[in-house]
Amino acid sequence: MNKIAGIETMQGVKSVRDIDVANKRVLVRVDFNVPLDEDFNISDDTRIREALPTINYCIDNGAKNITLVSHLGRPKGRSSEFSLKHILKRVERLLGRDVAFADSIESVKTLQNTLTGSNSVILLENIRYYDGEEKNSDELSAKLGELCDVYVNDAFGTSHRAHASTYGVAKFVKEKVAGLLLKKEIDSFAKALANPLKPVLLIVGGSKVSSKLTLLYNILDSIDKIVIGGAMSNTFLKARGFDMQKSLVEDDLVSEARKILDTAKQKGVKIYLPVDVVSTDDIKKHEHIKITPAQDIPDGYMAVDMGPATSKLFSEVVRDSQTIIWNGPLGIYEIGAFSRGTFSLAHAVSDTYAFSLIGGGDTADAIDKAGERDNMSFISTGGGASLELLEGEVLPAFEVLDKK
């Protein structure tokens, strides 16, 4: 019950629509942590596009100036490969206006005083260049607070981190509100968890049970069925007594997996595991690939994807669901030969009329590669944040915003 209460608490924060931004200096914490190739070309600009409604809202409502703050990657010192200069042109193109670049907080102040007319937009250099960001230092938080009259958090992807730009800064600003993306994210999770159409299905994958343990225990009261795939299903299959050969298994969590299976049974939650698997003796070379029942993996082979019978079974489970929450891919989808299971499930989800909520990160990437991005109800921009939200946490970024 506390999970739903937590979501309702987060839904109760003020949004940028609830305040007046006219003639005010607005600082927007955005999430421009986009993937770049070796030539610094952006391979996916979704996160920039998702921030546009909030930035444009501030522009359209007469903000004096708008300072955009983001991190990019995990820089050690001021390494140029993580400079936000690499994404400046894309931000300008998507916004349809010039954006001034500030290489330091002091430069932002100078630009705020020299840029004439209202609505100027300034992009601050990578906030993780500052030591105090991840330490949530009061000194950096206060400096960021000095740049604005209104603080807007629109970075859902980092809302589970109590950093200076996502948490500490709020202490030094009078008005602190959620951006439109932050509101959209929390409203979508509320739709899937607090007041869902039933039956509710959780699809969970990825490589480790350990990273999803809290989620599985926490969500059992809110869902009707669970599909478990990916490498984490190996641990559950071993808990059922199957010999998983060379498959990735978390041996220390086999008894925990058994406990989850038992708890789900007591609560009337049906759990579906692979009935057949695609296996290989070498992930990199994969010259030898076999499809066998899950209990008959050949000696020296490892499970790398679900088999065709499992794809059919899981697709039927999907068809009979009204709300679908998906976190984690169901095989090594990055390798073409082992992507069929994840992709077939993505097609099955897109074919339903169910409300589908996709956790960010690898799951979003897999759905992208399956060509089904536009056919999902909502794809979250935050992998870690969406996982913590499903685990029942109140995310730190929401704690410090003004309440309605």
Secondary structure, 3 states (H helix, E strand, C coil): CHHHHHHHHHHCECEHHHCCCCCCEEEEECCCCCCECCCCCECCCHHHHHHHHHHHHHHHCCCCEEEEECCCCCCCCCCHHHCCHHHHHHHHHHHCCCCEEECCHHHHHHHHHHCCCCCEEEEECCHHHCCHHHHCCHHHHHHHHCCCCEEEECCHHHCCCCCCCCCHHHHHCCEEEECHHHHHHHHHHHHHHCCCCCCEEEEECCCCCCCCHHHHHHHCCCCCEEEECCCHHHHHHHHCCCCCCCCCCCHHHHHHHHHHHHHHHHCCCEEECCCEEEEECCCCCCCCEEEEEHHHCCCCCEEEEECHHHHHHHHHHHHCCCEEEEECCCCCCCCHHHCHHHHHHHHHHHCCCCEEEECCCHHHHHHHHCCCHHHCCEECCCHHHHHHHHCCCCCHHHHCCCEC
